[in-house]
């Protein structure tokens, strides 16, 4: 979970950078943003599968439901971006980055591995 969430955070934090590159006039930034969206979404689904395994094997459901919320928001955000609905795409982007950073902190804090709390 730690490795997946860490990779997911790195990928999602790059997304506003790619969007900024595009908005500054470099049209390749839009292609990078689109590829980044595919990577972020794919990592989200892999993370959801891993969280389901953690839930079944260790009886810890917290990461599964947190990941499910993030993946649902990412999926809506993905299609909002494809549709050009920036009024939804941008706030969901901020939400998903914040939610994933909270997950990152939760899995890397020392008490995660000691007492099993999320």
Backbone torsions as a table, in degrees:
resi	resn	phi	psi	omega
1	UNK	NA	-42.4	-178.8
2	UNK	-59.9	-45.9	-179.0
3	UNK	-64.9	-42.9	179.9
4	UNK	-64.6	-46.7	-179.7
5	UNK	-64.6	-37.5	178.6
6	UNK	-64.0	-45.5	177.9
7	UNK	-64.1	-38.8	179.3
8	UNK	-63.1	-42.3	178.9
9	UNK	-63.7	-44.8	179.8
10	UNK	-60.2	-44.5	-178.7
11	UNK	-65.8	-41.4	-175.6
12	UNK	-74.6	-30.4	178.6
13	UNK	-70.9	-25.6	177.7
14	UNK	-72.8	-23.1	-175.7
15	UNK	-58.8	-49.0	177.9
16	UNK	-65.6	-27.1	176.8
17	UNK	-66.0	-46.5	178.9
18	UNK	-63.2	-39.7	177.9
19	UNK	-63.9	-39.4	177.9
20	UNK	-65.4	-37.7	176.6
21	UNK	-60.7	-44.8	178.4
22	UNK	-62.2	-46.2	-177.9
23	UNK	-67.6	-21.1	178.1
24	UNK	-83.3	-0.3	174.5
25	UNK	113.4	-6.8	178.2
26	UNK	-91.5	105.2	-172.8
27	UNK	-70.6	-14.0	172.9
28	UNK	-66.6	-23.4	178.7
29	UNK	-59.5	-32.9	178.4
30	UNK	-67.4	-39.0	176.4
31	UNK	-64.9	-42.9	177.2
32	UNK	-61.6	-40.7	179.3
33	UNK	-63.7	-39.9	179.2
34	UNK	-67.6	-44.0	177.2
35	UNK	-64.6	-41.2	176.9
36	UNK	-60.3	-37.6	178.0
37	UNK	-63.3	-40.0	177.0
38	UNK	-63.9	-42.0	179.9
39	UNK	-65.8	-47.1	-179.2
40	UNK	-60.3	-46.3	-178.6
41	UNK	-64.9	-42.1	178.4
42	UNK	-63.2	-44.1	177.3
43	UNK	-61.5	-37.3	178.4
44	UNK	-60.8	-44.7	-179.9
45	UNK	-69.2	-37.6	175.7
46	UNK	-64.9	-40.8	177.7
47	UNK	-62.4	-37.8	178.9
48	UNK	-64.4	-40.8	177.1
49	UNK	-64.0	-44.1	178.9
50	UNK	-63.4	-39.4	179.0
51	UNK	-66.0	-34.7	176.0
52	UNK	-65.4	-39.4	177.7
53	UNK	-64.4	-43.0	177.6
54	UNK	-60.8	-41.6	179.6
55	UNK	-61.7	-45.9	-177.8
56	UNK	-69.8	-45.3	-173.9
57	UNK	-79.7	-35.6	-174.9
58	UNK	-113.6	0.4	-179.9
59	UNK	59.3	39.7	177.4
60	UNK	-117.4	107.3	-175.4
61	UNK	-94.5	-13.5	-174.5
62	UNK	-56.5	-47.9	-179.4
63	UNK	-66.6	-33.0	178.8
64	UNK	-63.7	-49.3	-177.1
65	UNK	-70.4	-33.7	175.3
66	UNK	-65.4	-44.3	179.2
67	UNK	-66.7	-38.6	177.7
68	UNK	-59.2	-41.8	177.3
69	UNK	-64.1	-43.6	179.4
70	UNK	-65.0	-44.3	-178.4
71	UNK	-65.7	-38.7	177.1
72	UNK	-62.7	-44.8	178.8
73	UNK	-64.6	-41.5	178.8
74	UNK	-63.3	-38.5	-179.6
75	UNK	-66.0	-45.6	177.0
76	UNK	-62.5	-42.1	-179.9
77	UNK	-63.5	-40.6	179.6
78	UNK	-57.4	-50.2	-177.9
79	UNK	-72.4	-30.3	175.1
80	UNK	-65.5	-39.7	177.6
81	UNK	-66.2	-41.0	177.9
82	UNK	-64.2	-32.0	-179.7
83	UNK	-84.0	-13.1	-178.0
84	UNK	81.7	17.1	179.7
85	UNK	-84.5	75.0	-175.8
86	UNK	-65.4	-25.5	178.3
87	UNK	-61.3	-26.1	177.7
88	UNK	-102.7	-37.5	-175.9
89	UNK	-61.6	-45.8	-176.8
90	UNK	-68.2	-49.6	178.9
91	UNK	-63.3	-36.5	177.5
92	UNK	-67.0	-32.5	175.5
93	UNK	-61.9	-44.8	177.7
94	UNK	-63.1	-44.4	179.8
95	UNK	-60.8	-46.9	-175.9
96	UNK	-68.0	-36.7	176.2
97	UNK	-63.3	-46.7	-179.8
98	UNK	-62.4	-44.1	-178.9
99	UNK	-64.4	-39.6	-179.8
100	UNK	-70.7	-35.4	176.1
101	UNK	-65.1	-38.3	176.4
102	UNK	-63.3	-42.8	176.3
103	UNK	-61.9	-42.4	178.7
104	UNK	-57.7	-47.3	179.2
105	UNK	-62.4	-41.5	-178.1
106	UNK	-62.5	-41.1	-177.2
107	UNK	-80.5	-20.4	-179.5
108	UNK	-97.1	-9.2	178.0
109	UNK	-71.6	148.9	-173.7
110	UNK	-58.5	-33.7	-176.1
111	UNK	-69.8	-16.7	179.8
112	UNK	-60.5	-46.6	-176.8
113	UNK	-83.8	-19.0	-176.3
114	UNK	-83.8	-51.4	-174.5
115	UNK	-113.8	-2.3	175.4
116	UNK	81.5	4.0	178.0
117	UNK	-79.8	150.5	179.1
118	UNK	-103.4	NA	NA
